[in-house]
């Protein structure tokens, strides 16, 4: 029972982290937002994870956030399909 609650907490944390990554991506579209405290906090929280996916580039466009979100979604889908 305790393991089940821990896994549910972990899945909820993944959901929240995915929302934070989405908010970080939106903040990067607006140059003025980078100077806000919230945007700097999002960068400090999201950038270490997204840096693992920085090598995936097509031309000058980086898709680290897309692949980071896809990987987290894959983990959640894998868990739910193997229950």
Secondary structure, 3 states (H helix, E strand, C coil): CHHHHHHHHHHHHHHHHHHHHHHHHHHHCCHHHHHCHHHHHHHHHHHHHHHHHCCCEECCEECHHHHHHHHHHHHHHHHHHCC
